[in-house]
Amino acid sequence: QVQLVESGGGLVQAGGSLRLSCAASGSIFSINTMGWYRQRPGKQRELVAGITSGGSANYADSVAGRFTVSRDYAKNTVYLQMNSLKVEDTAVYYCNLRHQSFTASGNYWGPGTQVTVSS
């Protein structure tokens, strides 16, 4: 089993920055992707950014150039640096880990952290 603990959400003014962290614990396979999704009010959950165990990152078009995803592999922690925040970035942000081995796979979610961007 894998547990994910998020931190770093809060209230910020438009144009400001926040950094989210997510620490994973438990039995994690070496082939994995950690990332961030968000759910805005009245919208479906959507991918924000992800980064593989090999270091490849991808971003939603809406955040590319403003957000940066990174990992500390020794700590099994993923970060999301969010700059130039917009009111439309307001959402609950969820950490996600997907991993696989030759015989098993898993998909895990954190409880979510609220990010509110005020105008």
N, CA, C and O atoms as a MOPAC input file, in Angstrom:
PM7 MOZYME 1SCF
protein

 N      0.84800 1    -1.19300 1     0.00000 1
 C      0.00000 1     0.00000 1     0.00000 1
 C      0.88300 1     1.24300 1     0.00000 1
 O      2.00300 1     1.22700 1     0.51100 1
 N      0.36300 1     2.31100 1    -0.57800 1
 C      1.08600 1     3.57400 1    -0.67600 1
 C      0.24700 1     4.67600 1    -0.05200 1
 O     -0.96600 1     4.73300 1    -0.25600 1
 N      0.89000 1     5.54600 1     0.70600 1
 C      0.21100 1     6.69600 1     1.29700 1
 C      0.84000 1     7.97400 1     0.74000 1
 O      2.05200 1     8.05200 1     0.53600 1
 N     -0.00700 1     8.96300 1     0.50000 1
 C      0.43400 1    10.25400 1    -0.01700 1
 C     -0.03100 1    11.35100 1     0.92100 1
 O     -1.20000 1    11.40200 1     1.30300 1
 N      0.89300 1    12.22800 1     1.28800 1
 C      0.57200 1    13.33200 1     2.18600 1
 C      0.97700 1    14.63500 1     1.51000 1
 O      2.14800 1    14.85100 1     1.19800 1
 N     -0.00600 1    15.49700 1     1.29100 1
 C      0.22000 1    16.76400 1     0.59700 1
 C      0.36300 1    17.90200 1     1.60300 1
 O     -0.13300 1    17.82500 1     2.72700 1
 N      1.04300 1    18.94300 1     1.18100 1
 C      1.13700 1    20.16100 1     1.98800 1
 C      1.41900 1    21.33400 1     1.05800 1
 O      1.85500 1    21.15100 1    -0.07800 1
 N      1.16400 1    22.53700 1     1.55500 1
 C      1.55100 1    23.73700 1     0.83500 1
 C      0.43100 1    24.53000 1     0.21000 1
 O      0.69300 1    25.58800 1    -0.36300 1
 N     -0.79900 1    24.07600 1     0.28800 1
 C     -1.89200 1    24.84700 1    -0.27600 1
 C     -2.16800 1    26.08500 1     0.55800 1
 O     -1.58000 1    26.27700 1     1.62200 1
 N     -3.07400 1    26.92600 1     0.06100 1
 C     -3.43100 1    28.12400 1     0.80700 1
 C     -4.05200 1    29.18000 1    -0.08000 1
 O     -4.49100 1    28.91800 1    -1.19900 1
 N     -4.07200 1    30.38200 1     0.46400 1
 C     -4.65500 1    31.53200 1    -0.21300 1
 C     -3.53500 1    32.45200 1    -0.67900 1
 O     -2.61900 1    32.76900 1     0.08100 1
 N     -3.62000 1    32.87800 1    -1.93700 1
 C     -2.60600 1    33.75800 1    -2.50100 1
 C     -3.27700 1    34.70600 1    -3.47200 1
 O     -4.30500 1    34.37700 1    -4.06300 1
 N     -2.69700 1    35.88100 1    -3.63600 1
 C     -3.22600 1    36.82800 1    -4.60200 1
 C     -2.77700 1    36.47400 1    -6.01800 1
 O     -1.73800 1    35.84400 1    -6.21500 1
 N     -3.56200 1    36.88000 1    -6.97500 1
 C     -3.19700 1    36.66100 1    -8.37600 1
 C     -1.81700 1    37.24900 1    -8.65600 1
 O     -1.48700 1    38.35200 1    -8.22000 1
 N     -1.02600 1    36.48200 1    -9.39500 1
 C      0.34500 1    36.87700 1    -9.66900 1
 C      1.35000 1    36.32100 1    -8.69600 1
 O      2.55700 1    36.38600 1    -8.92800 1
 N      0.84800 1    35.76800 1    -7.59100 1
 C      1.73200 1    35.23200 1    -6.57300 1
 C      2.15600 1    33.80700 1    -6.85900 1
 O      1.88000 1    33.25600 1    -7.92500 1
 N      2.84000 1    33.21500 1    -5.87600 1
 C      3.39600 1    31.86900 1    -6.02700 1
 C      3.05200 1    31.00800 1    -4.82700 1
 O      2.85600 1    31.50100 1    -3.71600 1
 N      2.98300 1    29.71600 1    -5.07700 1
 C      2.83100 1    28.70800 1    -4.03000 1
 C      3.63200 1    27.48400 1    -4.44100 1
 O      3.87000 1    27.24100 1    -5.62400 1
 N      4.04100 1    26.72200 1    -3.43600 1
 C      4.73600 1    25.46500 1    -3.69700 1
 C      4.02800 1    24.35200 1    -2.96100 1
 O      3.88900 1    24.39600 1    -1.73900 1
 N      3.57900 1    23.35400 1    -3.70100 1
 C      2.96100 1    22.17900 1    -3.12400 1
 C      3.98400 1    21.06300 1    -2.99700 1
 O      4.88200 1    20.92200 1    -3.82800 1
 N      3.83300 1    20.27500 1    -1.94600 1
 C      4.68500 1    19.10800 1    -1.73100 1
 C      3.81100 1    17.90000 1    -1.49900 1
 O      2.70300 1    18.00700 1    -0.97200 1
 N      4.31600 1    16.75800 1    -1.89400 1
 C      3.60400 1    15.49200 1    -1.66000 1
 C      4.63400 1    14.41600 1    -1.37300 1
 O      5.47600 1    14.10300 1    -2.21500 1
 N      4.55800 1    13.85400 1    -0.17700 1
 C      5.47900 1    12.79800 1     0.22600 1
 C      4.77900 1    11.45400 1     0.14200 1
 O      3.68000 1    11.27500 1     0.66800 1
 N      5.42000 1    10.52500 1    -0.51800 1
 C      4.87700 1     9.17400 1    -0.65200 1
 C      5.60400 1     8.22200 1     0.27900 1
 O      6.81600 1     8.32800 1     0.46900 1
 N      4.86300 1     7.29900 1     0.85400 1
 C      5.46000 1     6.26900 1     1.70900 1
 C      4.81000 1     4.93700 1     1.40500 1
 O      3.71900 1     4.87600 1     0.83700 1
 N      5.49700 1     3.86000 1     1.79300 1
 C      4.98200 1     2.52600 1     1.53000 1
 C      5.83300 1     1.81500 1     0.49400 1
 O      6.97400 1     2.19700 1     0.23600 1
 N      5.27200 1     0.79600 1    -0.08300 1
 C      5.98800 1    -0.01800 1    -1.07200 1
 C      5.76500 1     0.57000 1    -2.46100 1
 O      4.69400 1     0.42000 1    -3.04800 1
 N      6.76600 1     1.22300 1    -2.96200 1
 C      6.66700 1     1.91600 1    -4.24900 1
 C      7.55700 1     1.22300 1    -5.25700 1
 O      8.75400 1     1.05600 1    -5.02300 1
 N      6.97900 1     0.81700 1    -6.38000 1
 C      7.74500 1     0.17900 1    -7.43100 1
 C      8.66200 1     1.19000 1    -8.10900 1
 O      8.38200 1     2.38800 1    -8.11800 1
 N      9.75300 1     0.69700 1    -8.67200 1
 C     10.74300 1     1.60200 1    -9.24200 1
 C     10.23200 1     2.30500 1   -10.50700 1
 O     10.68300 1     3.40300 1   -10.83100 1
 N      9.29600 1     1.67500 1   -11.21600 1
 C      8.71000 1     2.32000 1   -12.40000 1
 C      7.44900 1     3.04700 1   -11.94000 1
 O      6.44600 1     2.41200 1   -11.61600 1
 N      7.49900 1     4.36000 1   -11.91200 1
 C      6.35900 1     5.09100 1   -11.38600 1
 C      6.29600 1     6.50300 1   -11.96400 1
 O      7.26800 1     7.02200 1   -12.51300 1
 N      5.14800 1     7.08700 1   -11.82400 1
 C      4.92400 1     8.48300 1   -12.18300 1
 C      4.23000 1     9.15600 1   -11.00700 1
 O      3.24500 1     8.64200 1   -10.47700 1
 N      4.74400 1    10.29100 1   -10.61100 1
 C      4.08500 1    11.10400 1    -9.59700 1
 C      3.64400 1    12.39900 1   -10.24200 1
 O      4.29500 1    12.90800 1   -11.15400 1
 N      2.54600 1    12.91900 1    -9.76700 1
 C      2.07400 1    14.14700 1   -10.38400 1
 C      0.96100 1    14.79200 1    -9.61100 1
 O      0.60900 1    14.39200 1    -8.50100 1
 N      0.41900 1    15.81200 1   -10.24500 1
 C     -0.62400 1    16.62400 1    -9.63900 1
 C     -1.80800 1    16.75000 1   -10.58600 1
 O     -1.65800 1    16.98700 1   -11.78500 1
 N     -2.97900 1    16.58400 1   -10.00700 1
 C     -4.23300 1    16.85100 1   -10.68900 1
 C     -4.95300 1    17.94100 1    -9.90800 1
 O     -4.61200 1    18.22400 1    -8.75900 1
 N     -5.93800 1    18.54100 1   -10.53100 1
 C     -6.74800 1    19.51600 1    -9.82000 1
 C     -8.20600 1    19.38600 1   -10.23100 1
 O     -8.53600 1    18.91600 1   -11.32100 1
 N     -9.05500 1    19.81500 1    -9.32800 1
 C    -10.48300 1    19.84600 1    -9.61800 1
 C    -11.00000 1    21.23100 1    -9.28300 1
 O    -11.08900 1    21.61600 1    -8.11700 1
 N    -11.33200 1    21.95800 1   -10.30800 1
 C    -11.88100 1    23.30100 1   -10.12700 1
 C    -13.36600 1    23.21000 1    -9.88000 1
 O    -13.98600 1    22.22100 1   -10.27000 1
 N    -13.96300 1    24.20600 1    -9.24300 1
 C    -15.40000 1    24.15600 1    -8.94100 1
 C    -16.22500 1    23.90100 1   -10.19900 1
 O    -16.09600 1    24.61000 1   -11.19700 1
 N    -17.06500 1    22.88500 1   -10.13400 1
 C    -17.94600 1    22.56500 1   -11.24200 1
 C    -17.28100 1    21.87500 1   -12.40500 1
 O    -17.90500 1    21.67100 1   -13.44600 1
 N    -16.00400 1    21.50500 1   -12.24500 1
 C    -15.26800 1    20.87100 1   -13.33400 1
 C    -14.81500 1    19.46900 1   -12.93900 1
 O    -14.82200 1    19.09800 1   -11.76500 1
 N    -14.42000 1    18.70300 1   -13.95400 1
 C    -13.86500 1    17.37700 1   -13.68200 1
 C    -12.39200 1    17.51200 1   -13.27300 1
 O    -11.74000 1    18.51600 1   -13.56000 1
 N    -11.90000 1    16.49600 1   -12.61100 1
 C    -10.49300 1    16.46700 1   -12.23100 1
 C     -9.65200 1    16.40400 1   -13.50200 1
 O     -9.97500 1    15.67700 1   -14.44100 1
 N     -8.57100 1    17.17600 1   -13.51500 1
 C     -7.72400 1    17.25200 1   -14.70000 1
 C     -6.25300 1    17.18000 1   -14.31400 1
 O     -5.85800 1    17.57500 1   -13.21700 1
 N     -5.45900 1    16.67100 1   -15.23700 1
 C     -4.01700 1    16.60200 1   -15.01100 1
 C     -3.42600 1    18.00900 1   -15.05800 1
 O     -3.74000 1    18.80200 1   -15.94500 1
 N     -2.56000 1    18.30100 1   -14.08000 1
 C     -1.81200 1    19.55200 1   -14.07800 1
 C     -0.38600 1    19.30100 1   -14.57700 1
 O      0.07600 1    19.95000 1   -15.51500 1
 N      0.29800 1    18.35700 1   -13.94000 1
 C      1.67900 1    18.05200 1   -14.32100 1
 C      2.06300 1    16.70500 1   -13.73700 1
 O      1.57400 1    16.30800 1   -12.67900 1
 N      2.94700 1    16.00600 1   -14.44000 1
 C      3.43500 1    14.73600 1   -13.94400 1
 C      4.90300 1    14.58100 1   -14.27800 1
 O      5.41700 1    15.22700 1   -15.19000 1
 N      5.58200 1    13.70600 1   -13.52200 1
 C      6.99300 1    13.45100 1   -13.75500 1
 C      7.26500 1    11.98100 1   -13.46600 1
 O      6.86900 1    11.44600 1   -12.43100 1
 N      7.94500 1    11.35300 1   -14.39900 1
 C      8.18700 1     9.92100 1   -14.28300 1
 C      9.41200 1     9.64200 1   -13.41300 1
 O     10.15700 1    10.54900 1   -13.04200 1
 N      9.59200 1     8.37100 1   -13.10400 1
 C     10.77600 1     7.96700 1   -12.35300 1
 C     12.04600 1     8.19500 1   -13.16000 1
 O     13.14100 1     8.25900 1   -12.59900 1
 N     11.90000 1     8.31800 1   -14.48000 1
 C     13.03900 1     8.61500 1   -15.33500 1
 C     13.29400 1    10.09600 1   -15.51600 1
 O     14.27400 1    10.49100 1   -16.14800 1
 N     12.41500 1    10.91800 1   -14.96300 1
 C     12.63100 1    12.36200 1   -15.00200 1
 C     11.89400 1    13.11100 1   -16.10000 1
 O     12.07200 1    14.32100 1   -16.23800 1
 N     11.07700 1    12.42800 1   -16.87900 1
 C     10.32000 1    13.10200 1   -17.92900 1
 C      9.08800 1    13.77200 1   -17.34200 1
 O      8.33000 1    13.15600 1   -16.59300 1
 N      8.89600 1    15.03500 1   -17.68800 1
 C      7.77600 1    15.81000 1   -17.15200 1
 C      6.83300 1    16.22600 1   -18.26800 1
 O      7.24800 1    16.43900 1   -19.40700 1
 N      5.56300 1    16.33700 1   -17.92000 1
 C      4.59200 1    16.87100 1   -18.86100 1
 C      3.64000 1    17.78000 1   -18.11100 1
 O      3.43500 1    17.63700 1   -16.90500 1
 N      3.06000 1    18.72200 1   -18.85000 1
 C      2.22700 1    19.75400 1   -18.26100 1
 C      0.95600 1    19.95500 1   -19.07500 1
 O      0.92800 1    19.74200 1   -20.28700 1
 N     -0.08900 1    20.36900 1   -18.37400 1
 C     -1.27100 1    20.85000 1   -19.06900 1
 C     -0.92200 1    22.16100 1   -19.76400 1
 O     -0.10200 1    22.94100 1   -19.27900 1
 N     -1.55800 1    22.38600 1   -20.90500 1
 C     -1.28200 1    23.61900 1   -21.65200 1
 C     -1.55700 1    24.86100 1   -20.81300 1
 O     -0.88200 1    25.88000 1   -20.95900 1
 N     -2.54000 1    24.77300 1   -19.94400 1
 C     -2.96200 1    25.94000 1   -19.16900 1
 C     -1.93700 1    26.36500 1   -18.12300 1
 O     -1.99600 1    27.48900 1   -17.62300 1
 N     -1.00100 1    25.48300 1   -17.78600 1
 C     -0.01700 1    25.81900 1   -16.75300 1
 C      1.41200 1    25.82500 1   -17.27300 1
 O      2.32200 1    26.24700 1   -16.56000 1
 N      1.62400 1    25.37300 1   -18.48500 1
 C      2.97500 1    25.30400 1   -19.04100 1
 C      3.60400 1    26.69400 1   -19.03700 1
 O      2.98900 1    27.67400 1   -19.45900 1
 N      4.83800 1    26.75500 1   -18.55300 1
 C      5.54200 1    28.02600 1   -18.47600 1
 C      5.33300 1    28.75300 1   -17.15800 1
 O      6.06900 1    29.68700 1   -16.84100 1
 N      4.33700 1    28.33400 1   -16.38800 1
 C      4.07900 1    28.96100 1   -15.08000 1
 C      4.35200 1    27.99600 1   -13.92900 1
 O      4.81700 1    28.40700 1   -12.86600 1
 N      4.06400 1    26.72800 1   -14.14300 1
 C      4.22800 1    25.70700 1   -13.10200 1
 C      5.42500 1    24.82800 1   -13.43700 1
 O      5.73700 1    24.59700 1   -14.60500 1
 N      6.08700 1    24.34300 1   -12.39600 1
 C      7.19800 1    23.41300 1   -12.57400 1
 C      7.04300 1    22.25000 1   -11.61600 1
 O      6.89300 1    22.44200 1   -10.40900 1
 N      7.08100 1    21.04100 1   -12.15900 1
 C      7.01400 1    19.83800 1   -11.32700 1
 C      8.42500 1    19.27500 1   -11.18100 1
 O      9.20300 1    19.25800 1   -12.13400 1
 N      8.73600 1    18.81800 1    -9.97500 1
 C     10.05600 1    18.24200 1    -9.72600 1
 C      9.93600 1    17.15300 1    -8.67100 1
 O      8.91100 1    17.02700 1    -8.00200 1
 N     11.00100 1    16.36600 1    -8.53400 1
 C     10.98100 1    15.25900 1    -7.57600 1
 C     12.28800 1    15.18900 1    -6.81200 1
 O     13.36100 1    15.51000 1    -7.32300 1
 N     12.15500 1    14.75800 1    -5.56800 1
 C     13.29900 1    14.33800 1    -4.75800 1
 C     13.16600 1    12.83400 1    -4.63300 1
 O     12.36400 1    12.33000 1    -3.84700 1
 N     13.96800 1    12.11900 1    -5.42400 1
 C     13.80000 1    10.66800 1    -5.48200 1
 C     14.18600 1     9.99600 1    -4.16900 1
 O     13.60600 1     8.97400 1    -3.80200 1
 N     15.13600 1    10.54700 1    -3.47600 1
 C     15.55600 1     9.96000 1    -2.20900 1
 C     14.45600 1    10.05000 1    -1.15800 1
 O     14.34900 1     9.19200 1    -0.28200 1
 N     13.64100 1    11.09800 1    -1.25300 1
 C     12.57400 1    11.30800 1    -0.27000 1
 C     11.20400 1    10.87500 1    -0.78900 1
 O     10.20300 1    11.01600 1    -0.08600 1
 N     11.15300 1    10.34700 1    -2.01500 1
 C      9.86200 1     9.98300 1    -2.62200 1
 C      8.86800 1    11.13600 1    -2.53000 1
 O      7.70600 1    10.95000 1    -2.16900 1
 N      9.34300 1    12.30700 1    -2.85700 1
 C      8.53000 1    13.51400 1    -2.74700 1
 C      8.46200 1    14.21800 1    -4.10200 1
 O      9.45300 1    14.31800 1    -4.82400 1
 N      7.27300 1    14.69500 1    -4.41900 1
 C      7.07500 1    15.46900 1    -5.63800 1
 C      6.62700 1    16.87300 1    -5.25300 1
 O      5.88800 1    17.06300 1    -4.28700 1
 N      7.08300 1    17.83900 1    -6.01700 1
 C      6.78000 1    19.23500 1    -5.74500 1
 C      6.08600 1    19.85100 1    -6.96400 1
 O      6.27500 1    19.41600 1    -8.10000 1
 N      5.28900 1    20.86700 1    -6.68900 1
 C      4.71700 1    21.66300 1    -7.76400 1
 C      4.93500 1    23.12700 1    -7.41500 1
 O      4.29600 1    23.66500 1    -6.51100 1
 N      5.83500 1    23.75600 1    -8.13600 1
 C      6.07000 1    25.18600 1    -7.96200 1
 C      5.12700 1    25.92700 1    -8.89900 1
 O      5.18200 1    25.76500 1   -10.11800 1
 N      4.27500 1    26.73300 1    -8.31400 1
 C      3.26000 1    27.44600 1    -9.08700 1
 C      3.54600 1    28.93600 1    -9.03000 1
 O      3.47100 1    29.55000 1    -7.96500 1
 N      3.87000 1    29.50900 1   -10.16500 1
 C      4.15300 1    30.93600 1   -10.27400 1
 C      3.10200 1    31.61300 1   -11.13700 1
 O      2.35400 1    30.95700 1   -11.86200 1
 N      3.05900 1    32.92200 1   -11.04700 1
 C      2.11100 1    33.71300 1   -11.85000 1
 C      0.70200 1    33.14100 1   -11.75200 1
 O      0.02000 1    32.95300 1   -12.75900 1
 N      0.28700 1    32.87300 1   -10.54100 1
 C     -1.01600 1    32.23300 1   -10.33700 1
 C     -2.15500 1    33.12800 1   -10.79800 1
 O     -2.11400 1    34.35200 1   -10.67400 1
 N     -3.17300 1    32.46800 1   -11.33600 1
 C     -4.36000 1    33.15000 1   -11.83100 1
 C     -5.57400 1    32.72200 1   -11.01900 1
 O     -5.56600 1    31.66700 1   -10.38500 1
 N     -6.60200 1    33.53300 1   -11.04100 1
 C     -7.82400 1    33.18900 1   -10.31000 1
 C     -8.33900 1    31.82900 1   -10.77200 1
 O     -8.86100 1    31.05600 1    -9.96900 1
 N     -8.19400 1    31.53800 1   -12.05000 1
 C     -8.69100 1    30.26400 1   -12.59200 1
 C     -7.85500 1    29.05800 1   -12.16900 1
 O     -8.20900 1    27.92500 1   -12.49700 1
 N     -6.76500 1    29.27400 1   -11.45300 1
 C     -6.00400 1    28.15700 1   -10.88200 1
 C     -6.60700 1    27.68600 1    -9.56400 1
 O     -6.18000 1    26.67500 1    -9.00700 1
 N     -7.59600 1    28.41900 1    -9.06800 1
 C     -8.26000 1    28.02000 1    -7.83200 1
 C     -8.86000 1    26.63000 1    -7.98900 1
 O     -9.63600 1    26.38000 1    -8.91100 1
 N     -8.49700 1    25.72900 1    -7.08300 1
 C     -8.93600 1    24.34100 1    -7.19200 1
 C     -8.45100 1    23.56100 1    -5.98000 1
 O     -7.63900 1    24.04100 1    -5.18900 1
 N     -8.96200 1    22.36400 1    -5.85800 1
 C     -8.35900 1    21.39300 1    -4.95200 1
 C     -7.32200 1    20.61600 1    -5.75900 1
 O     -7.63500 1    20.04900 1    -6.80600 1
 N     -6.10800 1    20.59500 1    -5.27300 1
 C     -5.00300 1    19.93500 1    -5.96200 1
 C     -4.74300 1    18.58400 1    -5.29600 1
 O     -4.60900 1    18.48600 1    -4.07600 1
 N     -4.67500 1    17.55100 1    -6.12700 1
 C     -4.49200 1    16.18800 1    -5.64400 1
 C     -3.16400 1    15.63600 1    -6.13600 1
 O     -2.82000 1    15.75200 1    -7.31300 1
 N     -2.43800 1    15.04200 1    -5.22500 1
 C     -1.22200 1    14.32500 1    -5.58800 1
 C     -1.60600 1    12.92100 1    -6.06900 1
 O     -2.54200 1    12.30800 1    -5.55700 1
 N     -0.87400 1    12.43800 1    -7.04800 1
 C     -1.15500 1    11.11500 1    -7.61000 1
 C      0.14400 1    10.34600 1    -7.81100 1
 O      1.16400 1    10.91000 1    -8.20600 1
 N      0.08900 1     9.06000 1    -7.53300 1
 C      1.20900 1     8.17000 1    -7.83200 1
 C      0.67100 1     6.95500 1    -8.55900 1
 O     -0.28000 1     6.31300 1    -8.11300 1
 N      1.29200 1     6.65000 1    -9.68000 1
 C      0.98600 1     5.42100 1   -10.41900 1
 C      2.28600 1     4.63400 1   -10.52700 1
 O      3.34100 1     5.18700 1   -10.83900 1
 N      2.19100 1     3.33000 1   -10.26200 1
 C      3.40100 1     2.53300 1   -10.37000 1
 C      3.08500 1     1.14500 1   -10.87700 1
 O      1.94000 1     0.69500 1   -10.83500 1
 N      4.11000 1     0.47800 1   -11.35400 1
 C      3.89100 1    -0.84900 1   -11.89300 1
 C      5.14900 1    -1.68900 1   -11.73200 1
 O      6.27000 1    -1.18000 1   -11.70400 1
 N      4.92100 1    -3.00200 1   -11.62700 1
 C      5.99700 1    -3.97400 1   -11.67300 1
 C      5.62200 1    -4.96900 1   -12.75800 1
 O      4.67000 1    -4.74300 1   -13.50500 1
 N      6.35000 1    -6.05100 1   -12.85100 1
 C      6.01100 1    -7.07200 1   -13.84500 1
 C      4.66700 1    -7.73000 1   -13.54700 1
 O      4.00400 1    -8.23500 1   -14.45400 1
 N      4.27000 1    -7.72300 1   -12.29200 1
 C      3.08200 1    -8.49100 1   -11.91500 1
 C      1.98600 1    -7.66400 1   -11.26600 1
 O      0.90800 1    -8.19000 1   -10.99100 1
 N      2.22500 1    -6.41300 1   -11.01900 1
 C      1.22500 1    -5.62600 1   -10.30400 1
 C      1.31800 1    -4.16000 1   -10.70600 1
 O      2.31700 1    -3.71600 1   -11.27200 1
 N      0.27400 1    -3.43100 1   -10.40800 1
 C      0.25500 1    -1.98700 1   -10.64800 1
 C     -0.64200 1    -1.34200 1    -9.60900 1
 O     -1.42600 1    -2.02500 1    -8.94800 1
 N     -0.53200 1    -0.03800 1    -9.46200 1
 C     -1.35700 1     0.67000 1    -8.50300 1
 C     -1.50500 1     2.12700 1    -8.87400 1
 O     -0.67900 1     2.69300 1    -9.59000 1
 N     -2.55900 1     2.71900 1    -8.38300 1
 C     -2.86400 1     4.12500 1    -8.63700 1
 C     -3.39100 1     4.70700 1    -7.33300 1
 O     -4.40200 1     4.24000 1    -6.80800 1
 N     -2.71700 1     5.72000 1    -6.81100 1
 C     -3.02300 1     6.24300 1    -5.47500 1
 C     -3.21800 1     7.75500 1    -5.51800 1
 O     -2.64400 1     8.46300 1    -6.34500 1
 N     -4.05700 1     8.22000 1    -4.58800 1
 C     -4.37300 1     9.63900 1    -4.50900 1
 C     -4.15900 1    10.15600 1    -3.09600 1
 O     -4.38900 1     9.45100 1    -2.11300 1
 N     -3.71100 1    11.41100 1    -3.01800 1
 C     -3.69900 1    12.08500 1    -1.74300 1
 C     -5.07400 1    12.65500 1    -1.44900 1
 O     -5.95000 1    12.63300 1    -2.31300 1
 N     -5.27600 1    13.16600 1    -0.23800 1
 C     -6.59200 1    13.68500 1     0.15400 1
 C     -6.93300 1    15.01800 1    -0.50400 1
 O     -8.09800 1    15.41600 1    -0.51900 1
 N     -5.93200 1    15.71500 1    -1.05000 1
 C     -6.18500 1    16.99300 1    -1.70100 1
 C     -5.83300 1    18.16900 1    -0.81500 1
 O     -5.94000 1    18.09900 1     0.41000 1
 N     -5.40900 1    19.25400 1    -1.45100 1
 C     -5.10400 1    20.48800 1    -0.72900 1
 C     -5.69200 1    21.65900 1    -1.52400 1
 O     -5.56200 1    21.73100 1    -2.74600 1
 N     -6.33300 1    22.55900 1    -0.80600 1
 C     -7.02900 1    23.67000 1    -1.45600 1
 C     -6.04100 1    24.78000 1    -1.81100 1
 O     -5.22000 1    25.19400 1    -0.99300 1
 N     -6.14600 1    25.24400 1    -3.04800 1
 C     -5.41200 1    26.42000 1    -3.50100 1
 C     -6.44800 1    27.45100 1    -3.94400 1
 O     -7.26500 1    27.18900 1    -4.82700 1
 N     -6.40100 1    28.61000 1    -3.32500 1
 C     -7.32800 1    29.68000 1    -3.66500 1
 C     -6.54000 1    30.91000 1    -4.10500 1
 O     -5.68500 1    31.40900 1    -3.37300 1
 N     -6.83600 1    31.38300 1    -5.29700 1
 C     -6.16400 1    32.56100 1    -5.83700 1
 C     -7.18900 1    33.68400 1    -5.91300 1
 O     -8.20400 1    33.57000 1    -6.60000 1
 N     -6.91200 1    34.75600 1    -5.20800 1
 C     -7.84300 1    35.88500 1    -5.16900 1
 C     -7.40300 1    36.96800 1    -6.15500 1
 O     -6.22400 1    37.10300 1    -6.48300 1
 N     -8.39000 1    37.73000 1    -6.61100 1
 C     -8.09900 1    38.79900 1    -7.59400 1
 C     -7.68300 1    40.08900 1    -6.91600 1
 O     -7.40500 1    41.08000 1    -7.59200 1

